[in-house]
Amino acid sequence: ENLNILTLSPGDRVTINCKASSSVSYMAWYQQKSGQALKLLIYRASTRPSGIPDRFSGSGSATLTISSIEADDAADYYCLQNDSSPLSVIHTYTKTSLLWGHVSADSCEDHHSVSAAATP
């Protein structure tokens, strides 16, 4: 089990990398806020649907970037490969909405779960 700790504050640039076992041409990114349905942020690696703020961007290297994170961005972030069937969620991520927070990651073979905890 690996433990990674990040310290975040509003305005930070956040980059989330998604690792796949083989080359993936098309990655989609979803955001899920607590108690809400999944929301599509990015599809075909770098295309934003209408209404998604331009602070969210994706690249062909399976990377999601939030250029200036806001408190409202507190959510779980999922990457989904669209290349082959069955579709699979490869990693999941959570970001903190608080001014400062620690993000800890527990890793296994093909799943990455991140939880955020407030700091005083």
N, C-alpha and C positions, 0 to 999 in steps of 0.2 A: 504494500500500500504506500503510495506516495502522497506527501502533503505539500501543497503549494500555498503560500500566503501572499496576498496582494493587499495593499492599502490604497483605497480609492477615495476621491472627493469629487464633488460636482465640478464640471469643467475638464476633468481628465480625459485624455484620449485612451480608449480601451480597444485592444485588439484581441479577438478570440480566434484561435486556430483550431480547425477541425481536422483530425487525422483519420484517413481511410486506409484500409488494408491494401487497396490497389488504386490505380489512377482513376479519378472521378472528374468528369468534364463539367457536369452541371450539379451545383449544390444549391439547395434552398435553405433559407434561414427563417425560423419562426420565433416569435416572442410570446410567452404566456405569463400574464400577470396573475397574481394570486386570485383564485376563484373565477377566473375568466377563461374564455376559449382561446385556442391558438390563433395568433395573428401572423399572416405572412409578411415578412420584412423584405426579403430578397429572393428572387428566383433566377434560374439560369445563371447562377454564380454572381451576377452583378446588377441585375435589373430590379429597380424598386417599383412596387405597385403604386398607383395613384394614392396620395394622402400620406405616404410614409416620409417622414422628415429627411432632408438630405444629410443630416449628421450620421445616418446609417448608410454604410456602403459595404459592398462585397467585392471580392476579387476571385479570379479563376483559381487561385491557390488555396481555396477553401478557407478564406479568412473573412470574418465579419469585423468591421471597424465602426466604433461609435466615436465620432470625432470630438465631441464634447458632451460627456455623460451628464444627464439631468436626474433629479430625484425621481421623476416619473418613469425613468427607464428601469426601475426595480422590477425584475422579472426573471423567469427562466428562459434561456435561449437555446434553441435546438437547431442542429444542422441535419439536413436530410438529403441523401443522395438520390438523384432522379435518373441515374444512368441505367440501372438495371432493376429487374423485378426479382424478389420483392424489394420494395422501397424500405430503407432502413434508417432509423435515427442512429447516428454514430456517436455524438456527444451531447451532453446537456450542460447548461451553465446557468448560474444565478448571479445577479449583481445586486449590490446593496443600494438602498435609497438614502442611507444616512450620510451625514457629512463625512464621517470617517467610518470605515468598517474593515474587518478582516474577512477575506474570502478563502475558504479552505477547500481543497479538492481531494477526493478519494478516487483512485483510479483502478480499473481492472482492464481486461483485454480490449473491450470495444465500447466501453461506456464510461463517461466521466461526469460525476455528479459534484456540483459545487454548492456549498451553502454559505450564506452570509450571516455574520453575527455582529451586533452593534458593539461599539466600544464607547465607554463613557466620555 
